């Protein structure tokens, strides 16, 4: 898994995160009058174990040097 940072939305609020573990890409959807709208998301685990699904454009992978360091107990 790769370390990453970025932000996600919860209840209409933009919430930044400084460190997470990227698991994989996923797909989700929103219902509209004309039918569902599908879009890609990242599946990211935060240090407290919470899973979030930020948009790909809201995610930044950390450089490999930072990945090797033990920051906040995550490896």
Steps between C-alpha positions, in 0.01 A plus 500: 500500500612856431486794737300797384348829611216717375144577595150353489146624551271408788158659555591777255824590678846473344723305744877481444712202602878501525559126487306200382565162342374458145346154454363510144273681255126450526178617339192660654194688374245773569135478406363768268161551340635358175660200677823422683827682436805276549845630594836371624626539857808404699458267797717641780549390861570775756729443804194442726373223270227708333450428129439797272440527126647826364481599135819413305571871441489562878775247578878536491737207541794576728854467362668166555747646753210605724334160455796323663487710818278397789271802540235478772559127536385410145726285285 
